[in-house]
């Protein structure tokens, strides 16, 4: 049946392939029909593949409908909305998130004089430099004091200024370090201008924040955060440098009472709280943050959404 070089007639290989791939015949049935052995049938099928008579294609897994995925995650986390970006890597995160966040801010319906709070962090900083919706004369204010770090995404007043320019609003600046000495903090708390600023936190209409990954797994974190302390080893994430455990309870550590940042109980009272989170490293951070009620809107990517559902 085979030639001297071990090949079979092409027509025979084609017949075996037709029976096997198109008519669902077993190799034993083909062997009986052709009057040969199963080993020969296996060689015939291999030859059919090698000579291009058969094309085997492995298709990608079907993608889940984004609206269905977002809806299931919204229900699972108990949020008001979940919005999914296009699939993206960290290098192109801002350009994927910006239009989705812009729509979220538009849907909130901010009016002149409403207060929009913004956090520090790499994602919020990058978004602040992209196209934002027009929100004329909205007041934009940081939720956290400035940090003595070289990276620009820790400079909260600059982030507020950039967002204000982008939306056509008015920036308000917090002239205080995030982690002052106790004497300076006492002086700040007693200052009328500081009190007027913190009243913005209490009257805010909307907040936009990043969600920090577990502190021990982060490549960038403010220097004042004592990551080596035992309490923070149990932290799964943070918003505005207020760290929390897997149940969404704030974690206290030595000196945490000095932090100049919106208190979590005040943050929870902001009507619309939009969190932006990307990457499976942040899955425990997002799950606990939702449980703690720190945000009621989430902007994320499909891969992270799927991981959140699987973990939840």
N, C-alpha and C positions, 0 to 999 in steps of 0.2 A: 504493500500500500504506500509506504514512504519511499522516497527516492534515495539515492546514495548519500545525499547530504543531510538526510534526516527530515526533509520537508515532505509534506503531504500535498496532494493536488489541491490547488486553491479552491476549487469547487467543493471539495469534501470538507475543508475547513469552514467554508461559508455555510454549508448545510448544517454542520454541527452547531455553529454559532446561531443560526436562525432557530433551530429547535430549542436551544438552551435559553437564549435571551428574549426571543419573541413569542415562543410557544410554551415556555415554562416547563419544558421536559427536563427530567433529571438526567445526570450523566449515565446512570444505569440504563434508563430507557433509551437514550441515544445509542449507547453501546450495543444494546440488543437490536435496535433498528438498523444500525450500520453493520452489524455482524462483526464487532470488534470488542476490545476490552475497555474498561473505564479509564485505564491509564492512557490508552490511545486517545480517547475522547478528551481527556484533560490536555493532552499535547495539541490536539486539533484546536481547542478553544484558545490556548496560549498562542498558537500560530495565527489564528484569526485576529487576535489583539495586536500581535507584533507586526502584522502586514497591513494594518489599518482597516480591516473589515469591521472592527468593533471599536466604538468610542465610548469609554466609560467616563462619566462626568459626575463629580461630587459637587452638589450645589450648596451654597451657604444656607445656614439655618434661616427659616422664615423669621422676619422681623415682626415683633409684636406691634400692634397698632399703637402709635404714641398716645392718642387720646385715651385709649383703654388703660394703658400702662399708667398714665398720669392719674386717671380716675381711681384706679385700684390703690395707688400709693397715697393719694389724698385721703381715701377712706381709712387705710391702714394707720396712717399717722394722725388722723383727726385734724387735718388742716383745712383751711378755707379754699386754697388753690394750690395745685402743683403744676408748674410749667416746665416743659422739657425743651432744652436747646437741641440743635443739631448735634449728632455725634462728633466729638472733637477731642483732641489731645490738649495737654496743658499749654503747649506753645501757642495755640490759637483760641484759648479759652475766652478772652475778652471779646473777640469779634463774634463768637457764638452766643455769649451771654447777653451782650449789649442790646440787641433788638428785642429779646425776650423780656429783659428787665424794663426796657423802655415801655413796652406794652403793659407790663404789670403796673408801672407807675402811672401811666395814662388811665388805666382802669380804676385806680384808686380815686381819681377825680379831685386832686388837690386844687385849692383855690388860692387867690391872693391872700397873703398873710398866714397861710397854713405853714406849720413847721415840719420840715423833712430832716430827720436825723440820719447821719452816716457814720459808719464805723471806720476804723483803720483796717489795714490788711492789704495784701498784694492784689486780690481780686477786685476789691472795691476801688483801689487806686488805679488799676488798669482800666476799669469801666469808666472812671471819672474822666478819662482822656478820650473817650469815644462819644459817638453821637447819642444824645439823651433827648427825651421829649421836652417840648417847650412848656414850662410851668411858670408863667410870668409872676414875678414878685413873691414867689414862695421863699420862705426863710429856710436856709440850709445851715445846720449846726452839727458839730462833732459830738459823739457820745462818749468821748474819752480824751483825757489830756494828752499833751505831746510827749513823745518818748525820745530819750537821748540815744538814738540809734542812727547809723549812717544811711540805712535804706529809706527811700522816699515814702514807701507805703506805711511807715510809722508816723509820718508827719500829718497829724489829724487836721490841723487848720488848713493846710495846703489842699488836702483832699476835699474839705468842705468848700474851699474857694473854687476849685476846679469844677465840682458838681454844680455850684451856684452859677458859674459862667455858662456851663453846658445847658442848664435848664432856663436861664434867664432870670434867676432868682437873686436873693440877697444873702451873702454869707454872714454868719455870726461866729466870732472866734472865741475859743476858750483859752485864756492866757494862764495856763496852769500846767505843770508837768503831771504825767500820769501817776507818778509815784514820788510825791514830795516828802521831805522830812516832816516829822510830826509838828514842829513849830510852824513851819510854812503852811501846813495843811490847816492848822487851827486859825491862822491868819486869813487864809483864803475863805474858809467857811464863814467867817465873820464879816467878810467884805460884801457890801451891798451889790457891787457890780457882779460878783460871783453868784450871789443869790438870784439876781435877775437872769443870769445865764442859765442856771440850773432849773429855773422855772420853765425854760423852753422844753426841757426834758418832760416835764409834767403835763405840758399842753400840746405836745407833738401829735401830729395827725398820722405820720408814717415814719418808719425807720427801715433803712437798708443796711444789712450787715453780712459779713462773711462768717463762716463757722470754722473755728480752728480745729485742727486735728489733735489727737492726743498729744500732750506736750512733749512726752519722751520720744515721740516719733517724728517730730517736726524738724525741718532743716533750718527754719528761721523763727525765732521767738524773742520777744523783748528781753533785754538783759536783766530787768528787775524781777523777772519771774524765777523764783527759786525752784527749778525743776528737780533738784536733788532732794528736796524735802519729802518726807513720807506722805503727807496729805496729797501732794500733787501726783504721786505715783499712781493714785487711784483715779485721777482725772481722765475723762474720755474726750474732753474738748472744752472750748470756751466760746463765748461771744463777748465782745468788747473787753477782753482780758479778764473776764469773770469766769473762773473755771468751775466745772460741775462734774458730778459722778454719773454713773450709768443710769441712775434714777432721776437725773435732772436736778439734783440738789446741789446748791453752791458749796464749793469747798473753801474753807478758811485755812489760811496758812499764816505763818508769822509775818506780820506787817500788812496783811491784805486789807486791814481797816484803813490803811493810808491811801488806797487806790482812789484816784479821781476818775470816776466813770459812772455812767448811769446805773443806778441800782437795778437789780433784776426785777424787783417788785414794781418798780416804776416802768421798766421796759414792757412788762406784761400788760400794762394798762394802755399802751400805745395801740390805737385801733388797728392799724395795718402794719405788720412787722414782716418784712421780706428778707428771707435768708437766701444766700447764694452759696452753693456747695458743689464741688466737683471732685470726683475720684473716690475709689472704694476705701481709701485710707480714712475718709471722713464718715464712713457708714455709722460707727458707734457714736460719733459726735452728733450727727443729725438725728439719730434715733433718740438719744437722751435729750437733745435740745428741744425736739418736738414734745417729748414727755414732760419736760419742764415748762412748756408753754412760752418759750422765748421768741418764737416766731409762729405765724399762722399762714404764711405763704412761703413756698419753696421754689427756687429756680435751680434745676440740676440737669444732668445729661442722662440719656437713656440707660447707659451702662450702670451708673450709680443708682438710678431709680430701681433697676432690676436687682442690684445687690441689696438695696434697702429692703425690698419686698422679701427677698430670700432670707435675710437676717432677722427680719421682724417676725 
